[in-house]
């Protein structure tokens, strides 16, 4: 059973853990409780009413957060010349093919996102056992398999994130830093949440969003009333 320290226990006393708060209230509370000695991430956890074991109920997608994630994202672009140089010019941290195939085979995965051009996927596909479990495998659905590497790099660097429901029906992602102001966090949260709603499978039955929580990296989670988040595009 997980044990919490004195700081965490003191923070929990600041609010009612059984109450559902509006999303703007919850944003404010999480920021207030982010008292660690580093800039904590602001995290969103959603439990969905889907069965991830069924292919037609797999919730996944990408979303560009209006204010970014606040994290410096390290990007590797696997491509042949001249696309590798195009990627570096766009801000990729690493770019190339053969050298990085060998490095990854040797266990190197010190990047946050891997982008690949379609013509090298036969080589990249051989790295699936290494990249896949780490969530680094390029995928056309997430925009990370493309010849337009400059656009892909710019989107990722600007705050584009990928989300995917896990085997227990949960989606858990960071959507910013607690140093962001409340308005920035509210807008990032709303943008992400609406992308989850738009990704609802047609075959999902019953209540889609079962629970919603906000938290900081080291702070307690706050239960949120998902109906308090304005739905965009309706």
Phi, psi and omega in degrees: 000134184289135178253140180251149181279180182297321181298314181297314181298326179290322180293323181298330181288350182282350182205168180269110183293343181269352183268146173267123181257154174293157187293330177288324175296316183296320177301313180298318182293317180296317177301316181297325183272358179277081187251013178292168184275017175219169181282100184290150174284149174262119188245146178239130178236127181234130173260123185254148178274062179229163175250097185298345179288341180264127184302327182277005176237018179278116181264118177206160179171188177229157177209140176264114181284131184302332182244017178070185181259346183080001182252139174283112185267126178268123186243132172249127175249120179263109186199158175271166175295143004267005183295331179294319178291324177301320179293316179297320178296331181276352177115006177297145180280327179218148177203142181153192180225282189305313182300320183281331173300315180293319180298318181292320176301330179277359175108001181281123177217034185280057176219164179260331182218138174243127178245144180219150174276150184303327185287350179249006184294337176296327177280316181295325180301331179291347181263009185304323182292337179268312184284323184304305181299339180265004179070025184253356184292124178301144183214132180302326182293335180261003178079013182259005169241104187198152173277341179274069186294327181297315179297316181298317179296315180299319180295315181295316180295331182278350177123021176282128180237158177249142176231151180204135179291139179271182187291347178261003178090015182251147171239125184225114182220151170277136182238021179153189177244151182292349175281346175298153175285167186299321181296319179297316180293319179300317181291320177296316180299312182297320179296315178295314183299319180293329177291327176294317179298318181292338181271007182300125179292144180296336183271356180290131181247155178075200182289126183282307178265106183276324177202155182219129181226144172248148176200166170256170184307315185247007185253169179287155180275148180243127180285136186238140173281108185295339179289349181277352181266121182295131178276126182271151174077021177244000000 
